[in-house]
Amino acid sequence: DPNQAPARDLTLARRVEKLEAAAAEAPEKSPYDLRAFWDKGLRLNSDDGNFKLRLGGRTAVDSAWFSDDAELQRAVGNQQDGIEFRRAYLYMSGLINGWIEYKSEYEFSGDQVGFEDVYVGFTKIPYLGKIRFGHIDEPFGLELRTSNRHTTFMERALTHAIIPGTNTGVLAKNLIQIGRAH
């Protein structure tokens, strides 16, 4: 109907005015505002991605349930059902200003309690790539580089005992892909 078109246009114009007024009254976003969400741990990120904080943890739990008969009990003894924590980790990691990375991970394993990874690193360094200072994993061997969350067996291979692990030092690395350094 041609008579209703001006009324629709007027209603639309009023709605646009209201939206513009609400947008003008909205507080300006700060680059330090962080968005909190859950993704394999609590995360806080800035909209531009320059600031990131991640808090989390993980555990490794062993359990066993036995159903043994009298003959087996005589042979190996009475096996007790049970559950125990092999290890637990608490960590905090993140990014500051889009190029300063940090991580602090604390491990609880049996009678041993201590830091696993504690470092500060700088990324996006021309020609050098990335450099980390602190208590870090030495990049030696695939088995050491693979998280215990992704291994097939409960324990690592015997060779794991003789390769370097987490030590205090400096690590410089650069990723090369398709003939270009990143």
PyMOL commands that set and color helices and strands:
alter all, ss='L'
color gray80, all
select helices_A, chain A and resi 4-25+70-76+142-145+148-150+158-161
alter helices_A, ss='H'
color red, helices_A
select strands_A, chain A and resi 34-38+42-46+52-64+82-96+100-109+112-125+129-137+166-173+176-177+180-181
alter strands_A, ss='S'
color yellow, strands_A
deselect
rebuild
show_as cartoon
